[in-house]
Amino acid sequence: MYLLLIAVFVLSSCAKSSKNARFIPDNAAVVSIDVKQMFEKAKLGENEEAKKKFLETVESSAKNQESKDLVKKIVDDPAKAGLDLREPIYLFGTDENDFSALGTILDKDDFTQLLNTLSKEGGSESVVKEKDGVQYLEDSQAAVFFNDEVFYITQGKKIDDIIAKFKNDDTKGTMAESEDFAKLTAAQGFIKALIPMTLAEGQITKNMLPEGAELKDLSVLIDLSTDKGEAKFGFECLAKSDAWKNYIKQSADMCGKIAGDYLKYLPKGAFMLYTNINGKKLYETMEKKGVLAELGAADQQDIVKKILEAIEGDFAIGVGEFKGNLPDAAAYIKTKDGSIIDFAKENGMKPEKGIDFGFKDGASFVAIGENNAAFTEVKGGFDKSVVSGRRLYLFCDIDLISTLTEQFSSSAASNAKMAGEHLKTIEFYDTSDTSGELVLKLDDESKDPVQYIIDMALRQF
């Protein structure tokens, strides 16, 4: 398999839109893998150590000479594997029992030789056969079908049914006519996924959905891209009905655009969350959906209404480092009055050493830490551009998080430290009402994360 991926470097063009979409049902979950881009990032074509170890492994473990000869042939000319890895490979299925893979053929004869050799190496007597112009190799676990252009790997399907797919050019009911699939193809990541929410039909009941909304009208698009020292996961909700579009708009209206006025008071420490809350609309939505009744808190409705309707803007919370018995932390929320603070005091809370709270300059605030005063500007904090205009921004420093979690949970601290061996920071933010990004930054800023993972794997040999 490694040699098939190395074949990418003999082929010069980049991954294009697949002409094979007619093989994929339009209700399938699809993962698209740009193998060429992935292995360029891993620098495997330049990794002589990896090649050497692989060849040594094949030489010592291959059962017959034919396999060894084919390996050497592909090393000399990787295109002899017969696969065109400039085109994406698709993994797709409509449920957990229906899983297939699809890709592009470079040379049918070379691919035939590869399959026959692999079959023999695995101890099978199966060989590639032909029917109606379609070649196939079948064993007890799966079957591979191919012609001059396409290979199709599946399991549990009748041979005649798959061959019929090759002979039928009709694109109705396939991803070839799907707008969502076109967006998947256009996305920039080297691993991309299109997930229809119909896959969650067993877990999400109709009464959990917005009024008039159906799962068939919502999909999620995810893509992964990387650069030196950074991995970025993008996501987008693809809504196809007015019911979903209206629900997304109403949800967005509960969080206005961040002004960022409190950012200057937050240290660039272990954790930071910044958002904007329209308390009145949030309460109206909760009331309409009967959230308080479901939580058994209907008798608290007047209190909740009073508190939420006092909120009208930015909400920010930042946690720095432990200095003494308490971490430096602060929270600010824009409110029209001091009703939140009054409620806290009425319930027995009061400022004390290391914990201060109150209402000042249009904000209800809490400041924690023996030397941490509210509304004190910090040095080396966040740039306002990271939050301005967004609805949500979240930041975590993994090393500092692990230090904080040691005070509360040894298992959480252990997991954080394990993550901290590789990760430096995590950021999450929205990029529109329907999309956002999760950004992971590595401790090693000199390598692309794909190369970093490959190097880690090689060290295990």
C-alpha positions in Angstrom: 0.0 0.0 0.0 2.9 2.3 0.8 4.2 1.9 -2.7 0.9 2.7 -4.3 0.9 6.0 -2.4 4.5 6.7 -3.5 3.2 6.4 -7.1 1.8 9.9 -6.6 5.2 11.4 -7.2 5.5 10.1 -10.7 2.3 11.8 -11.6 2.5 15.5 -12.1 -1.0 17.0 -12.0 -3.2 17.7 -8.9 -6.4 16.1 -7.8 -9.4 17.2 -9.8 -13.1 16.9 -9.6 -14.0 13.3 -9.8 -15.8 12.0 -12.9 -16.9 9.0 -10.8 -19.6 10.7 -8.7 -22.4 8.7 -10.5 -21.3 5.6 -8.6 -22.1 7.3 -5.2 -25.8 7.4 -4.0 -26.9 10.9 -3.2 -27.9 9.9 0.4 -24.5 8.5 1.2 -21.9 9.7 3.7 -18.8 10.4 1.7 -15.1 10.9 2.7 -12.8 12.3 -0.1 -9.1 11.7 0.3 -6.6 13.7 -1.8 -3.7 11.2 -1.6 -1.3 13.2 -3.7 -1.6 16.3 -1.5 -1.4 14.2 1.7 1.8 12.4 0.7 3.4 15.6 -0.7 2.9 17.0 2.8 4.4 13.9 4.4 7.4 14.2 2.1 7.4 10.4 1.6 8.8 10.7 -1.9 12.0 12.2 -0.3 12.1 9.8 2.7 14.7 7.3 1.9 14.6 5.8 5.4 10.9 5.0 5.0 11.5 3.4 1.6 14.4 1.3 2.9 12.4 0.0 5.9 9.5 -0.8 3.8 11.5 -2.7 1.2 13.3 -4.6 4.0 9.9 -5.6 5.5 8.6 -6.8 2.1 11.7 -8.7 1.4 11.6 -10.6 4.7 7.8 -11.2 4.8 6.7 -11.8 1.2 5.7 -15.4 0.7 6.6 -15.7 -3.0 9.1 -14.4 -5.5 6.3 -12.9 -7.7 5.4 -10.5 -4.9 9.0 -9.4 -4.4 9.5 -8.9 -8.1 6.3 -6.7 -8.4 7.5 -4.6 -5.4 10.8 -3.9 -7.1 9.0 -3.1 -10.4 6.8 -0.6 -8.7 9.8 0.9 -6.8 11.5 1.5 -10.2 8.3 2.8 -11.8 5.5 3.5 -9.3 2.9 4.1 -12.0 3.0 0.4 -12.6 0.6 0.0 -9.7 -2.1 1.0 -12.2 -3.8 3.6 -10.0 -4.2 7.3 -10.8 -3.8 8.9 -7.4 -4.0 12.4 -8.8 -7.7 11.9 -8.5 -9.4 11.6 -5.1 -10.3 8.3 -3.5 -13.8 8.2 -2.1 -15.0 6.1 0.8 -18.8 6.1 1.2 -21.8 4.3 2.6 -25.5 4.7 3.4 -25.3 2.8 6.7 -22.9 0.8 8.8 -23.4 -2.3 6.7 -22.9 -0.6 3.4 -19.4 0.6 2.8 -17.5 1.0 -0.5 -14.4 2.7 -2.0 -14.0 4.3 -5.4 -11.1 5.7 -7.4 -9.5 6.1 -10.8 -7.5 3.6 -12.9 -4.3 4.7 -14.6 -3.6 1.4 -16.4 -6.0 -1.6 -16.3 -3.4 -4.2 -17.1 -1.0 -3.1 -14.4 -3.9 -3.0 -11.9 -4.9 -6.5 -12.9 -1.3 -7.8 -12.3 -1.3 -6.1 -8.9 -4.6 -7.7 -7.8 -3.6 -11.1 -8.9 -0.3 -10.9 -7.1 -1.9 -9.6 -3.9 -4.5 -12.4 -4.1 -1.8 -15.1 -4.5 0.3 -13.5 -1.7 -2.7 -13.7 0.6 -3.1 -17.4 -0.1 -6.2 -17.2 -2.3 -6.7 -19.0 -5.6 -9.0 -16.2 -6.8 -7.9 -14.3 -10.0 -9.3 -11.4 -11.9 -12.2 -12.4 -14.1 -14.2 -10.4 -16.8 -17.9 -10.0 -17.5 -19.5 -7.6 -19.9 -16.3 -5.6 -20.2 -15.8 -5.2 -16.5 -13.0 -6.9 -14.6 -13.5 -8.1 -11.0 -11.7 -10.0 -8.2 -13.9 -11.5 -5.5 -13.1 -13.2 -2.2 -15.0 -14.0 1.0 -14.6 -10.5 2.4 -14.9 -8.0 -0.5 -14.8 -7.6 -4.3 -12.9 -5.2 -6.6 -14.5 -4.2 -9.9 -12.8 -2.0 -12.5 -12.7 -1.0 -16.1 -10.4 1.4 -18.0 -11.4 4.3 -15.9 -12.8 3.4 -12.4 -12.2 0.9 -9.6 -14.9 0.1 -7.2 -14.4 -1.9 -3.9 -17.4 -3.2 -2.0 -18.7 -6.1 0.1 -21.9 -8.0 0.3 -23.1 -6.9 -3.2 -24.2 -9.1 -6.1 -21.7 -9.1 -9.0 -24.4 -8.4 -11.6 -25.7 -5.4 -9.6 -22.2 -3.7 -9.5 -21.5 -4.5 -13.2 -24.8 -2.8 -14.0 -23.5 0.4 -12.3 -20.6 0.4 -14.7 -22.8 -0.1 -17.7 -25.4 2.6 -16.7 -24.5 6.3 -17.3 -27.7 7.6 -15.6 -26.8 10.1 -12.9 -30.3 10.4 -11.3 -30.2 9.8 -7.6 -26.4 10.0 -7.4 -23.8 12.5 -6.2 -23.2 13.6 -9.8 -26.4 15.8 -9.4 -25.8 16.9 -5.8 -25.1 20.5 -4.9 -23.7 19.4 -1.6 -21.2 17.0 -3.3 -20.1 19.9 -5.6 -19.3 21.9 -2.4 -17.3 18.9 -1.1 -15.3 18.8 -4.4 -14.6 22.5 -4.2 -13.4 22.5 -0.6 -9.7 22.9 -0.2 -8.8 20.3 2.4 -7.0 17.0 1.5 -9.5 15.0 3.6 -13.1 16.1 3.3 -16.4 14.5 4.5 -20.0 15.1 3.6 -22.3 13.7 6.3 -26.1 13.7 5.8 -27.9 14.0 9.0 -30.3 11.2 8.0 -27.6 9.0 9.5 -28.7 10.2 12.9 -32.4 9.2 12.4 -32.2 6.6 15.1 -30.8 9.0 17.7 -32.8 12.2 16.9 -36.5 12.1 17.3 -38.9 14.3 15.4 -39.9 16.3 18.5 -36.2 17.3 18.9 -36.1 19.0 15.5 -37.1 22.6 14.7 -40.7 23.0 13.6 -41.1 21.8 10.0 -37.5 20.6 9.7 -36.5 17.2 8.5 -33.1 15.5 8.8 -33.0 14.8 5.0 -32.6 18.5 4.4 -29.5 19.0 6.5 -25.9 17.9 5.9 -22.5 18.8 7.4 -19.4 19.4 5.3 -16.0 18.9 7.1 -12.6 19.4 5.7 -9.0 19.1 7.0 -6.1 21.2 5.7 -2.6 21.6 7.2 0.4 23.8 7.0 3.7 23.9 8.9 2.9 23.5 12.6 -0.9 23.7 12.1 -3.9 21.6 11.4 -7.3 23.2 10.5 -10.7 21.5 10.5 -13.4 23.5 8.8 -17.1 22.7 9.0 -20.2 24.0 7.4 -23.9 23.2 7.8 -25.6 22.8 4.5 -29.4 23.5 4.9 -31.7 22.7 2.0 -35.1 23.8 3.5 -36.5 27.1 4.7 -37.3 25.4 8.1 -33.5 24.8 8.7 -32.4 28.1 7.2 -34.8 30.0 9.5 -33.7 27.9 12.5 -30.1 28.7 11.8 -30.9 32.4 11.5 -32.8 32.4 14.8 -29.9 30.6 16.5 -27.5 33.1 15.1 -29.7 36.0 16.4 -29.3 34.8 19.9 -25.5 35.5 19.6 -24.7 38.9 18.2 -21.4 40.0 16.7 -18.6 40.4 19.3 -17.4 44.0 20.0 -14.3 42.8 21.9 -14.2 45.6 24.5 -13.3 43.2 27.4 -10.5 41.4 25.5 -7.9 43.8 26.9 -8.6 42.5 30.4 -8.1 38.8 29.7 -4.6 37.2 30.0 -3.4 35.0 27.2 -3.4 32.1 29.6 -4.9 28.6 29.9 -8.4 29.3 28.6 -10.4 32.0 27.0 -14.0 32.1 25.8 -15.6 35.1 24.1 -19.1 35.4 22.7 -22.0 37.8 22.5 -25.4 37.0 24.0 -28.8 38.5 23.2 -30.5 37.5 26.5 -34.0 38.5 25.5 -34.0 36.4 22.4 -32.3 33.5 24.3 -35.1 33.5 26.9 -37.8 33.8 24.2 -36.4 30.7 22.5 -36.2 28.8 25.8 -39.8 29.7 26.6 -41.1 28.7 23.2 -39.4 25.3 23.4 -40.4 24.7 27.0 -36.8 24.2 28.1 -37.3 25.2 31.7 -40.3 22.8 32.1 -38.2 20.0 30.6 -35.5 20.7 33.2 -38.0 20.8 36.0 -37.3 24.5 36.7 -40.7 26.0 35.6 -41.0 27.6 39.0 -37.8 29.5 38.4 -39.1 31.1 35.2 -39.4 34.6 36.5 -35.9 34.6 37.9 -34.4 33.2 34.7 -36.3 35.7 32.7 -35.1 38.6 34.8 -31.4 37.4 34.6 -31.4 36.7 30.9 -33.2 39.8 29.8 -30.5 41.8 31.7 -27.9 40.4 29.3 -27.4 42.4 26.1 -23.9 42.0 24.6 -20.4 40.6 25.0 -19.6 37.8 27.4 -16.0 36.9 28.1 -14.2 34.6 30.5 -10.4 34.1 30.8 -8.3 31.8 33.0 -4.6 32.5 33.4 -2.2 30.6 35.7 -2.2 29.4 39.3 -0.6 32.0 41.6 -1.1 30.8 45.1 -4.3 28.9 46.0 -6.4 30.3 43.2 -5.9 30.7 39.4 -6.1 34.2 37.9 -9.5 34.3 36.2 -12.0 36.9 35.2 -15.5 37.0 33.6 -17.3 40.0 32.1 -20.8 40.2 30.7 -22.5 43.3 29.3 -25.7 43.9 31.2 -28.3 46.7 31.3 -28.3 46.8 35.1 -26.9 45.0 38.2 -29.7 42.5 38.6 -27.4 39.5 38.2 -25.1 40.8 41.0 -28.1 41.6 43.1 -29.4 38.1 42.7 -26.1 36.6 43.8 -25.9 38.8 46.9 -29.5 38.0 47.8 -28.5 34.3 47.7 -25.8 34.8 50.2 -22.8 35.4 48.0 -20.4 38.3 48.9 -17.0 39.5 47.8 -14.1 38.1 49.8 -10.3 37.7 49.6 -9.4 36.4 46.2 -12.9 36.6 44.8 -14.5 40.0 43.8 -17.7 40.6 41.8 -19.9 43.5 41.0 -21.5 45.8 38.4 -19.4 48.5 36.8 -19.4 50.5 33.5 -22.3 48.5 32.1 -20.8 45.1 32.9 -21.4 42.4 35.6 -18.0 41.0 36.5 -16.2 38.3 38.6 -12.5 38.5 39.3 -10.6 35.6 40.9 -7.1 35.5 42.2 -5.4 37.1 45.2 -3.8 39.8 43.0 -6.2 39.9 40.2 -8.3 43.1 40.0 -11.2 43.5 37.6 -10.9 45.9 34.6 -7.1 45.8 34.8 -5.5 45.8 31.3 -3.0 43.0 30.8 0.2 42.9 28.8 0.8 40.5 26.0 -2.9 39.6 25.7 -5.0 38.9 22.7 -5.2 41.0 19.6 -8.7 42.4 19.2 -8.8 41.1 15.6 -9.2 37.5 16.7 -12.7 38.1 18.1 -14.0 41.3 16.4 -17.0 40.5 14.2 -17.3 36.9 15.3 -20.1 35.3 17.4 -17.8 32.9 19.2 -14.1 32.5 19.9 -12.5 29.9 22.1 -8.7 29.4 23.0 -6.9 26.8 25.0 -3.2 26.6 25.9 -2.6 22.9 26.4 0.4 23.1 28.8 -1.3 25.6 31.1 -4.6 23.6 31.0 -2.6 20.5 32.2 -1.2 22.6 35.1 -4.7 23.8 36.1 -6.3 20.4 35.8 -3.7 18.9 38.3 -5.6 20.8 41.0 -8.8 19.0 40.3 -8.3 15.7 38.4 -5.2 13.5 38.0 -6.7 11.7 35.0 -7.7 14.9 33.2 -4.2 16.3 33.9 -2.6 13.1 32.5 -4.7 13.4 29.3 -3.8 17.1 29.0 -0.1 16.4 29.5 -0.3 13.6 26.8 -1.9 16.1 24.4 0.7 18.7 25.4 3.5 16.5 24.1 2.3 17.3 20.6 -0.1 20.2 20.8 0.5 23.8 21.7 -2.8 25.6 21.4 -6.4 25.0 20.3 -8.7 27.6 18.8 -12.3 27.4 17.7 -14.4 30.2 16.1 -17.2 30.8 13.6 -16.5 32.1 10.1 -20.2 32.7 9.2 -23.6 31.8 10.5 -23.3 28.3 9.1 -19.5 27.6 9.3 -16.5 27.6 11.6 -13.0 26.3 12.1 -11.0 24.4 14.7 -7.3 25.1 14.6 -4.7 22.9 16.3 -1.1 24.3 16.6 1.7 21.9 17.2 4.7 22.3 19.5 6.9 21.5 16.5 6.3 24.5 14.2 8.8 23.3 11.6 6.8 20.4 10.2 3.4 19.9 8.5 1.3 17.7 10.9 1.1 15.0 8.2 4.9 14.7 8.1 5.0 14.9 11.9 2.6 11.9 12.2 4.6 9.9 9.6 7.8 10.6 11.4 6.2 9.4 14.7 5.1 6.2 13.0 8.5 5.5 11.5 10.1 5.7 15.0 7.9 2.7 16.0 9.7 0.4 13.6 
